[in-house]
Amino acid sequence: MNNSIDLRLDLATAQDLRNALYDLGEHQAAGRAIPHMDTDMSSRLGALLRELDIRLGGSGRFVA
């Protein structure tokens, strides 16, 4: 049984993901503010999150 999920990322999305995770880690570790994302970064990471949710069996919709 294969328990892996493979996602391919374009360069911009990979950089956005790295930067967002780094900023979150710095916020947790040192209380540094998390910078606001620009529209393009938000769109790319939103699309990645939707795709990941679908691959995990979700609907791709996140409702608060």
Distance bins in CASP14 RR format, pairs under 12 A and 6 or more apart:
PFRMAT RR
TARGET T0000
AUTHOR 0000-0000-0000
RMODE 2
METHOD distances of the structure
MODEL  1
3 55 0 0 0 0 0 1 0 0 0 0 0
3 56 0 0 0 0 0 1 0 0 0 0 0
4 55 0 0 0 0 0 1 0 0 0 0 0
4 56 0 0 0 0 0 1 0 0 0 0 0
5 51 0 0 0 0 1 0 0 0 0 0 0
5 52 1 0 0 1 0 0 0 0 0 0 0
5 53 0 0 0 0 0 1 0 0 0 0 0
5 54 0 0 0 0 0 1 0 0 0 0 0
5 55 1 0 1 0 0 0 0 0 0 0 0
5 56 1 0 0 1 0 0 0 0 0 0 0
5 57 0 0 0 0 1 0 0 0 0 0 0
6 51 0 0 0 0 0 1 0 0 0 0 0
6 52 0 0 0 0 0 1 0 0 0 0 0
6 55 0 0 0 0 1 0 0 0 0 0 0
7 13 0 0 0 0 1 0 0 0 0 0 0
7 14 0 0 0 0 0 1 0 0 0 0 0
7 17 0 0 0 0 0 1 0 0 0 0 0
7 47 0 0 0 0 0 1 0 0 0 0 0
7 48 1 0 0 1 0 0 0 0 0 0 0
7 49 0 0 0 0 0 1 0 0 0 0 0
7 50 0 0 0 0 0 1 0 0 0 0 0
7 51 1 0 0 1 0 0 0 0 0 0 0
7 52 1 0 0 1 0 0 0 0 0 0 0
7 53 0 0 0 0 0 1 0 0 0 0 0
7 54 0 0 0 0 0 1 0 0 0 0 0
7 55 1 0 0 1 0 0 0 0 0 0 0
7 56 0 0 0 0 0 1 0 0 0 0 0
8 14 0 0 0 0 1 0 0 0 0 0 0
8 48 0 0 0 0 0 1 0 0 0 0 0
8 51 0 0 0 0 1 0 0 0 0 0 0
8 55 0 0 0 0 0 1 0 0 0 0 0
9 15 0 0 0 0 1 0 0 0 0 0 0
9 16 0 0 0 0 1 0 0 0 0 0 0
9 17 1 0 0 1 0 0 0 0 0 0 0
9 18 0 0 0 0 1 0 0 0 0 0 0
9 44 0 0 0 0 1 0 0 0 0 0 0
9 45 0 0 0 0 0 1 0 0 0 0 0
9 47 0 0 0 0 0 1 0 0 0 0 0
9 48 1 0 0 1 0 0 0 0 0 0 0
9 51 0 0 0 0 1 0 0 0 0 0 0
9 52 0 0 0 0 0 1 0 0 0 0 0
10 16 0 0 0 0 1 0 0 0 0 0 0
10 17 0 0 0 0 0 1 0 0 0 0 0
10 40 0 0 0 0 0 1 0 0 0 0 0
10 44 0 0 0 0 1 0 0 0 0 0 0
10 47 0 0 0 0 0 1 0 0 0 0 0
10 48 0 0 0 0 1 0 0 0 0 0 0
11 17 0 0 0 0 0 1 0 0 0 0 0
11 18 0 0 0 0 0 1 0 0 0 0 0
11 44 0 0 0 0 0 1 0 0 0 0 0
12 18 0 0 0 0 0 1 0 0 0 0 0
12 19 0 0 0 0 0 1 0 0 0 0 0
12 38 0 0 0 0 0 1 0 0 0 0 0
12 40 1 0 0 1 0 0 0 0 0 0 0
12 41 0 0 0 0 1 0 0 0 0 0 0
12 43 0 0 0 0 0 1 0 0 0 0 0
12 44 1 0 0 1 0 0 0 0 0 0 0
12 45 0 0 0 0 0 1 0 0 0 0 0
12 47 0 0 0 0 0 1 0 0 0 0 0
12 48 0 0 0 0 0 1 0 0 0 0 0
13 19 0 0 0 0 0 1 0 0 0 0 0
13 20 0 0 0 0 0 1 0 0 0 0 0
13 40 0 0 0 0 0 1 0 0 0 0 0
13 41 0 0 0 0 1 0 0 0 0 0 0
13 42 0 0 0 0 0 1 0 0 0 0 0
13 43 0 0 0 0 1 0 0 0 0 0 0
13 44 1 0 1 0 0 0 0 0 0 0 0
13 45 1 0 0 1 0 0 0 0 0 0 0
13 46 0 0 0 0 1 0 0 0 0 0 0
13 47 1 0 0 1 0 0 0 0 0 0 0
13 48 1 0 1 0 0 0 0 0 0 0 0
13 49 0 0 0 0 0 1 0 0 0 0 0
13 51 0 0 0 0 0 1 0 0 0 0 0
13 52 0 0 0 0 0 1 0 0 0 0 0
14 20 0 0 0 0 0 1 0 0 0 0 0
14 21 0 0 0 0 0 1 0 0 0 0 0
14 41 0 0 0 0 0 1 0 0 0 0 0
14 44 0 0 0 0 1 0 0 0 0 0 0
14 45 0 0 0 0 0 1 0 0 0 0 0
14 48 0 0 0 0 1 0 0 0 0 0 0
15 21 0 0 0 0 0 1 0 0 0 0 0
15 22 0 0 0 0 0 1 0 0 0 0 0
15 40 0 0 0 0 0 1 0 0 0 0 0
15 41 0 0 0 0 1 0 0 0 0 0 0
15 44 0 0 0 0 1 0 0 0 0 0 0
15 45 0 0 0 0 0 1 0 0 0 0 0
15 48 0 0 0 0 0 1 0 0 0 0 0
16 22 0 0 0 0 0 1 0 0 0 0 0
16 23 0 0 0 0 0 1 0 0 0 0 0
16 35 0 0 0 0 0 1 0 0 0 0 0
16 37 1 0 0 1 0 0 0 0 0 0 0
16 38 0 0 0 0 1 0 0 0 0 0 0
16 39 0 0 0 0 0 1 0 0 0 0 0
16 40 0 0 0 0 1 0 0 0 0 0 0
16 41 1 0 1 0 0 0 0 0 0 0 0
16 42 0 0 0 0 1 0 0 0 0 0 0
16 43 0 0 0 0 1 0 0 0 0 0 0
16 44 1 0 1 0 0 0 0 0 0 0 0
16 45 1 0 1 0 0 0 0 0 0 0 0
16 46 0 0 0 0 1 0 0 0 0 0 0
16 47 0 0 0 0 0 1 0 0 0 0 0
16 48 0 0 0 0 1 0 0 0 0 0 0
16 49 0 0 0 0 0 1 0 0 0 0 0
17 23 0 0 0 0 0 1 0 0 0 0 0
17 24 0 0 0 0 0 1 0 0 0 0 0
17 37 0 0 0 0 0 1 0 0 0 0 0
17 41 0 0 0 0 1 0 0 0 0 0 0
17 44 0 0 0 0 1 0 0 0 0 0 0
17 45 1 0 0 1 0 0 0 0 0 0 0
17 46 0 0 0 0 0 1 0 0 0 0 0
17 47 0 0 0 0 0 1 0 0 0 0 0
17 48 1 0 0 1 0 0 0 0 0 0 0
17 49 0 0 0 0 1 0 0 0 0 0 0
17 52 0 0 0 0 0 1 0 0 0 0 0
18 24 0 0 0 0 0 1 0 0 0 0 0
18 25 0 0 0 0 0 1 0 0 0 0 0
18 41 0 0 0 0 0 1 0 0 0 0 0
18 45 0 0 0 0 0 1 0 0 0 0 0
18 48 0 0 0 0 0 1 0 0 0 0 0
19 25 0 0 0 0 0 1 0 0 0 0 0
19 26 0 0 0 0 0 1 0 0 0 0 0
19 34 0 0 0 0 0 1 0 0 0 0 0
19 35 0 0 0 0 1 0 0 0 0 0 0
19 37 0 0 0 0 1 0 0 0 0 0 0
19 38 0 0 0 0 0 1 0 0 0 0 0
19 41 1 0 0 1 0 0 0 0 0 0 0
19 44 0 0 0 0 0 1 0 0 0 0 0
19 45 0 0 0 0 1 0 0 0 0 0 0
20 26 0 0 0 0 0 1 0 0 0 0 0
20 27 0 0 0 0 0 1 0 0 0 0 0
20 34 0 0 0 0 1 0 0 0 0 0 0
20 35 0 0 0 0 1 0 0 0 0 0 0
20 36 0 0 0 0 0 1 0 0 0 0 0
20 37 1 0 0 1 0 0 0 0 0 0 0
20 38 0 0 0 0 0 1 0 0 0 0 0
20 41 1 0 0 1 0 0 0 0 0 0 0
20 42 0 0 0 0 1 0 0 0 0 0 0
20 44 0 0 0 0 0 1 0 0 0 0 0
20 45 1 0 0 1 0 0 0 0 0 0 0
20 46 0 0 0 0 0 1 0 0 0 0 0
20 48 0 0 0 0 0 1 0 0 0 0 0
20 49 0 0 0 0 0 1 0 0 0 0 0
21 27 0 0 0 0 0 1 0 0 0 0 0
21 28 0 0 0 0 0 1 0 0 0 0 0
21 34 0 0 0 0 0 1 0 0 0 0 0
21 45 0 0 0 0 0 1 0 0 0 0 0
21 48 0 0 0 0 0 1 0 0 0 0 0
22 28 0 0 0 0 0 1 0 0 0 0 0
22 29 0 0 0 0 0 1 0 0 0 0 0
22 30 0 0 0 0 0 1 0 0 0 0 0
22 32 0 0 0 0 0 1 0 0 0 0 0
22 34 0 0 0 0 0 1 0 0 0 0 0
22 35 0 0 0 0 0 1 0 0 0 0 0
23 29 0 0 0 0 0 1 0 0 0 0 0
23 30 0 0 0 0 0 1 0 0 0 0 0
23 31 0 0 0 0 0 1 0 0 0 0 0
23 32 1 0 0 1 0 0 0 0 0 0 0
23 33 0 0 0 0 1 0 0 0 0 0 0
23 34 1 0 1 0 0 0 0 0 0 0 0
23 35 1 0 0 1 0 0 0 0 0 0 0
23 36 0 0 0 0 0 1 0 0 0 0 0
23 37 0 0 0 0 1 0 0 0 0 0 0
23 41 0 0 0 0 0 1 0 0 0 0 0
23 45 0 0 0 0 0 1 0 0 0 0 0
24 30 0 0 0 0 0 1 0 0 0 0 0
24 31 0 0 0 0 0 1 0 0 0 0 0
24 32 0 0 0 0 1 0 0 0 0 0 0
24 33 0 0 0 0 0 1 0 0 0 0 0
24 34 1 0 0 1 0 0 0 0 0 0 0
24 35 0 0 0 0 0 1 0 0 0 0 0
24 37 0 0 0 0 0 1 0 0 0 0 0
24 45 0 0 0 0 0 1 0 0 0 0 0
25 31 0 0 0 0 1 0 0 0 0 0 0
25 32 0 0 0 0 1 0 0 0 0 0 0
25 34 0 0 0 0 1 0 0 0 0 0 0
26 32 1 0 1 0 0 0 0 0 0 0 0
26 33 0 0 0 0 1 0 0 0 0 0 0
26 34 0 0 0 0 1 0 0 0 0 0 0
26 35 0 0 0 0 0 1 0 0 0 0 0
27 33 1 0 0 1 0 0 0 0 0 0 0
27 34 1 0 1 0 0 0 0 0 0 0 0
27 35 0 0 0 0 1 0 0 0 0 0 0
28 34 0 0 0 0 1 0 0 0 0 0 0
35 41 0 0 0 0 1 0 0 0 0 0 0
35 42 0 0 0 0 0 1 0 0 0 0 0
36 42 0 0 0 0 1 0 0 0 0 0 0
37 43 0 0 0 0 1 0 0 0 0 0 0
37 44 0 0 0 0 1 0 0 0 0 0 0
37 45 1 0 0 1 0 0 0 0 0 0 0
37 46 0 0 0 0 1 0 0 0 0 0 0
38 44 0 0 0 0 0 1 0 0 0 0 0
38 45 0 0 0 0 0 1 0 0 0 0 0
39 45 0 0 0 0 0 1 0 0 0 0 0
39 46 0 0 0 0 0 1 0 0 0 0 0
40 46 0 0 0 0 0 1 0 0 0 0 0
40 47 0 0 0 0 0 1 0 0 0 0 0
41 47 0 0 0 0 0 1 0 0 0 0 0
41 48 0 0 0 0 0 1 0 0 0 0 0
42 48 0 0 0 0 0 1 0 0 0 0 0
42 49 0 0 0 0 0 1 0 0 0 0 0
43 49 0 0 0 0 0 1 0 0 0 0 0
43 50 0 0 0 0 0 1 0 0 0 0 0
44 50 0 0 0 0 0 1 0 0 0 0 0
44 51 0 0 0 0 0 1 0 0 0 0 0
45 51 0 0 0 0 0 1 0 0 0 0 0
45 52 0 0 0 0 0 1 0 0 0 0 0
46 52 0 0 0 0 1 0 0 0 0 0 0
46 53 0 0 0 0 1 0 0 0 0 0 0
46 60 0 0 0 0 1 0 0 0 0 0 0
46 61 0 0 0 0 0 1 0 0 0 0 0
46 62 0 0 0 0 1 0 0 0 0 0 0
47 53 0 0 0 0 0 1 0 0 0 0 0
47 54 0 0 0 0 0 1 0 0 0 0 0
47 60 0 0 0 0 0 1 0 0 0 0 0
48 54 0 0 0 0 0 1 0 0 0 0 0
48 55 0 0 0 0 0 1 0 0 0 0 0
48 60 0 0 0 0 0 1 0 0 0 0 0
49 55 0 0 0 0 0 1 0 0 0 0 0
49 56 0 0 0 0 0 1 0 0 0 0 0
49 58 0 0 0 0 0 1 0 0 0 0 0
49 60 0 0 0 0 1 0 0 0 0 0 0
49 61 0 0 0 0 0 1 0 0 0 0 0
49 62 1 0 0 1 0 0 0 0 0 0 0
50 56 0 0 0 0 0 1 0 0 0 0 0
50 57 0 0 0 0 0 1 0 0 0 0 0
50 58 0 0 0 0 1 0 0 0 0 0 0
50 59 0 0 0 0 1 0 0 0 0 0 0
50 60 1 0 1 0 0 0 0 0 0 0 0
50 61 1 0 0 1 0 0 0 0 0 0 0
50 62 0 0 0 0 1 0 0 0 0 0 0
51 57 0 0 0 0 0 1 0 0 0 0 0
51 58 0 0 0 0 0 1 0 0 0 0 0
51 60 1 0 0 1 0 0 0 0 0 0 0
52 58 0 0 0 0 1 0 0 0 0 0 0
52 60 0 0 0 0 1 0 0 0 0 0 0
52 62 0 0 0 0 0 1 0 0 0 0 0
53 59 1 0 0 1 0 0 0 0 0 0 0
53 60 1 0 1 0 0 0 0 0 0 0 0
53 61 1 0 0 1 0 0 0 0 0 0 0
53 62 1 0 0 1 0 0 0 0 0 0 0
53 63 0 0 0 0 0 1 0 0 0 0 0
54 60 1 0 1 0 0 0 0 0 0 0 0
54 61 0 0 0 0 1 0 0 0 0 0 0
54 62 0 0 0 0 0 1 0 0 0 0 0
56 62 0 0 0 0 0 1 0 0 0 0 0
END
